[in-house]
Amino acid sequence: MASGHTDDTEGPSATKRRRATDSLSVVSTDDLSEFESEDLLKACFKICETVDPHFTLTPYKLKACNAVVSNRGVHFSEAFCDLQSYEQSFLLGDIFRTGLDMGIEFLEGRIPEARHEKIILERLLKFLKDDKKVNMDIENEDDMTSMLANHLFAKIATCSDYTIDQHCKSKRRGNKCACGNVNCVVTGDYGDTSIGNPNVWHGNVDIIIKSDIIIQNLEDEQDKSSKNSPAEVKSKSNPLSMNPQLVAETIVFSFLQKKRHPELSNFLIPSIGISDNAMVLMFYDSEHDVLLESTPVPLYVESETRFSVEAIFLAWLAVNYQFLCTGLTEDMLQYKAGFFAQAETKINVYKNELKMPMVGVTPPKVKVRQQLSFSEYISIKQNKIIELRRKGLKSMEKN
């Protein structure tokens, strides 16, 4: 299991986490109805079904990319990646063994003993029980992204904190959620979501959940007016499949997480790409140079305006990857992405010089204190003025 990590500072985020864990209810096998248990069973089965695979992982090789450009960096929106898929594919359940075991064991009547696992499991169970309908008829791309963060991804993460790109249009709503419910407020904040390094791939991502996973809306501007049914998700190759922006962001974020959290037992870091009614998981292991992409999954059941149980389960696995992802299997290690070779001249930047946030912002120059030189004349005049000021103050006191 991947090792967890905690924030170094105490602040609003830490307070929210304490409140969340303090209110932890006792996890029980009676938490779900028979119908809800059946839904969870189906979701678990779909990530490990071998006869008719539903959610697979495709490894990619980078034939070419602009991760390194002479004399300048490249913004994520301008990223170029020429990908070639390997003939081999894998099952999603093979990299989320801890999460899959937790789901199956719960359905068998066994409850995790570790407190952090109980917290993670409770997030999933509570979400499945609530099963609230959500307004999906949101045309604005930024509003849809923030709504999904507020109503899905943050609710099933161990912490509901997240940061929304401060440049997005949904900022005009303030703390009001885009779902249409006047009483619904966002649990995140607007801020700097920039990652990377100005000399290589860099830029602002749409959402960062608790500094641990990024969410990017990849909807094509030309396709915003069209809606896709769940049946159309599989046939739609763009903009989710092999999306260069998501590939670049995922690679950068994996290197960044490896630098920030070397205590993790593996560095197969996921990113979430969304577009209309579809979600895809992109993974990159910055230690073994392996790039994987999941099969797209419908985000919601259109006829019922609720999230699909498959999307809920996969999102739960992804946002809690530090605890639920077991990393690459031995069979996956041979399918190299070739990024190390593509970025050879600046690989040190990717490994050691990435940061978040404040990417591309020049820090203010510290003013060096200069030695002051002055004549004896100035010293005499200064003392004279001080004496006159004293006399003036004394005369004012007498009056």
N, C-alpha and C positions, 0 to 999 in steps of 0.2 A: 504494500500500500504506500502511496506517496505520503511523505511527511507533510503535516500541516504547518502553517506559520501564522504568527500573530503580528499585529502592528506594534511598532516600537513606542508609539506615543499614545497618551490618553487624550481623548477628545470626544467630540460628538459621535464619531463613528464607534468608538469603543463603548460609549454609553449605550448606544442603540444595540450593540452586540450583547452587552450584559443584560439589558432588559429582555432581549429575545430569548437568551438562554435561561434566565431566571423564571420565565413564564412557561418553560418547557413542560408539556403535559406528559403523562405516562403513556408510552407507545404500547398499543395493544393490538392483537390480531383482530379484535372486534372493531377497530377503527374504520374499517371499510365494509360497505355493504357487499352482498354477493355479486351484484352487478359491477361495482367498482373493483372488486378483487379480480373478476374476470377480465376487466380492462387492463389491469396491471399485468396479469398473466400473459395476455396477448402481446403487450408491449415487450415484456421480457423475452417471449418466444421469438418475436420478429428480429431481434438483434443477434440471435444465434441459430436461426433456422437455416438448415443446409440444403434441403430439397428444393425449396423455392425461395431463395434469398431475397429479403426485403431491403435491409440496410447493410450495404457493403462498403468497403473502403478501397479506393483505387489509388495505387502509388503512382507518382508522376516523376518524370525526369525533366529537368530544365535544359532544353536544347540551347536556349539563349535568353538573356534578360538584360535589363538596364540597371541592375543593382549597383554597378560601378560605372560612373561616367566621369571622364576627365574634367577636373576643375569645377565640378558642381555636383550637388546632390539632386535627387529626383523625388518629387512629391508623389505620394501614394496614388493620387488620381491620374498621374502620368506614367505609372508603372507599366512596363512591358515584360511579358513572360510567354515564351514559346514553349508550351508543355507537350510532352509526349507520354501517353499512358502506357504503363507496362501491361502485358497480357494477363498477369496474375491479379487477382483481387482477394480481399480478406473480409471477414465478418466483423462488424462493429463490436460485437460482444467480446471479442478476443482482447481488446485493449481496455475494456471496462469490466474486468473480472470481479473486482471488489463490489462495484455497483450492481452487477448482475447477481452475484451471490447474495447481496443484501436483499434484493427484491424477491428472489426465489425463497430464501430462508424465511422471510417474513410471511410469505404465502403458505409456508409449511408450518407456521406457528412459532418460529424462533425469532427472538428479539435480540438485537445487538447488545453486547454488554458495555462497550465503550460509549462514554457520554457523547462524544462528538458524532459518532455514528447514529446514535439515537436522534440527535438534533437534525442531522441530514435527512434521516428517514422520515422524521415528523414533518419536515417541510413538504416532502412529496405526498405523504398521506393527507395532510391538511388541504393541499391544493386539489387533490383528487376528490375529496369529500365536498369541498365548497362548490366546485364545478359551476361557477357563476357565468352567465352569458355576458359577453363583452361586445361592445359596438365595434364591428370590424369595417364599417363603411367610412373609412377615413382616407381621403384622397391625398392629403399632404404627406409627403415622404417622411419629413422630420417628426410630424405628429404621430405617425404610425410607429416609428422606431421608439420614441419615448413611451408610447402607450404599451408596446410589447415589453419594454424594460420594466415598466411599472406594474403590469398585470401578469407577467409570466416569469421572465428571467430573474428579477430581484426577489420575487416571492418564493422561489424554490432554492435560492442560494442561502448559505449559512448566515449571510448578512444582507439586509435590504438596501444598503448604501450603493449608490452608483453616481457616476458623473456623466452629464450630457454635454456634448460639445457646445461651448458658449456662443458659437457663431450660428447655431441652428435657428430656424424660424420658430420652433415651438417655444423658444424662450419668451416670446411675447405673451404666453399664457401664464407666466410666473410659476406659482406652485400648483396650478390647476392642471389636472390630467386631461389629455385629449380624448378620453373615452366618452365625454358628454355628460357624465354624472357630476353635477355641481358640487357634490360633497366629497368627490375623490381628489386627493392631492398626491403629488409625486413624492416618493420617498428619497429621490436623488436630488442632486444639486447641479447647477450649470457651472462649468469651469473649463480649465485647460485640459484637453484630452490629447495633446500632442505627444507622439512617441518617435523614437529614432535618433537620427543625427543629421544635421544640415548637409553633411558631406556625402551621405548615402541616401537610402530610402527613408522618408520621414513624412510627417503630416499629422493632421487631426483625425481621429476616428470618431464615429458617431456616439458610442456609449462605451464606458469602461465600468464593469461591475467590480466594485471593491478592489480596484487596481489589479485584478487577477485574470480577467477575460474581456475581450473586446467584442463588440457587436457592430456590424456595418450593414447599412441598408444599401443594396446593390441594384436597386430597381433602375432600369433603363428609363431615362427621361421620356423617350418616345413611347414607352409601354405603360406609362402611368395611368392612362385612361382605360386600358384593357384589364379585365379581371380573368384570372385563371382558376378553373375548378381543380379539385384534387386530382382528377384523372389527367389533367393537362400538365401537371407538375413534372411527371416523368419525361414527357416528350419535349419539355421546354429546356433547351440546352443553355440558353443565355437568359439573364446575365450571371446566374449562379455558378454554373460549371466552368471550371478552370479560369475563374475571374482573376485577372492579373492584380487588381487592387487588393483583393482579399488574400491572395498568395503573398504579396509583398508585406502586408500588415501582419500576417501570421508568422512569417519568417522573422521579421523584426521583433515581434512580441515574444517569440520563443527565445531568441538570443537575450532579450532584455530580462525575461523571467529567470533564465539560467544565471545571469549576472546578479540579479536582485535576491534570488532565493536558491543558493547553491545547495541548501539542505534537502531539496526535493529529491525523491528517490528516482525519478525519471523526468525527462524534459520534453515529453511529447505534449506540447501545449496546443489546445484548440482555440479557434476563433469561430464566431458565429456569423454567417452571412444570411441575410433575409432579403426577400423580394416578393412583394405582394403576398400570396398565400403559400410561400415556400421557404424552407429553412435548410441550410447546408452547414455541415461542420468541416472546417479545414484544419488539419493538424500539421505541425512541423516539429521534428526533433532536432534541436540545434546541437546536440551532442553526436548523434549518429547520421545526420544529414538525410533524413527521410521525410518526404512530403506525402500526405494522404488526404483524400477528399471523400466525404461520405456521400451516399445516395441522398438526393433531396427528399424532404419529408413535408407533407402538407401541414401548415401551421394550425389550421382550424377546420372544423366541419361546417361548411357554409350553410347547410340547411338548419343547423342548430345554433349558429353563431357562438360556438364555444371552441376552445382549443382541442385539437385532436390528442388523444391519449399518447400517441406515438411522439408527437412534438413535445408534450409535457415530459415524458420519460427521457427522451434524448437531451432535452434542454437541461433537465435535472442532472444527468450524467456529466454534461459539459461544464455547467457553471460550478460544479463541485469536483472538478477533475483532480484537484490536489489530493483528494481523499479516495476517489472512486476509480481513477484511471491507473492501470497497472503498467502502462507503457508498451513499447514494441515487443512483439514476440520474436523468437529467434528467426523464424521464417521471413519476417519483414525486414530484417537488418540488411539484407543483400540488395534491396531495391533503393539504391541511392538517388537522391535528387540531383546531385552534382552542383549544388549551390556553392560549396567550398571552392570548387574550381572556377566557377563563374565570377565569384567575388574575391578571387585570390589576392589581388593587389590592395584590397581594403578589408580583408577578412578580420584584421585586427580591430578595425572600427566597429564591425558588427559584434565581435566577441567582447570588447572591453569599453567602448565609448558611446554606447547607446544610452538614452536616458528618457525619463518621463517625469513631470511635464516640462514646460519651459524650453521646448526644442526650437532652435532658431532664434531665440530671444537673446540679444546681447546683454549680459549683466552690466549694471551701471558701474562706471569706472570709479574706483576709490580715489578720492582726491588726496594726493600726497602732501603732507604738511611741509611747507617750504620754510627755510630759515630766513628770518627778516633782518635786514641791515638798515640801520638809521644813524644819523649824525647826533652829536652832542646837542646841537641846536634844537632838534626835535624833542630830545629828552627834557631839556630845560623848559620848552614851551608846554609840553604835556604836564609837567609838574606845576607850572604857573596856572594853567587852566584848572587843574584839580583844586588848587588853593583858592582861586576865584569862585569856584562852585561851592566850596565849603563856606566861604564868607557870605555868598548869596543865600544859602540855606539858613545860616544863622540869623541873618537880617530878617528873613521871612518868618522865622520862629518868634522873634521879638515883636513883630507887628501883629 
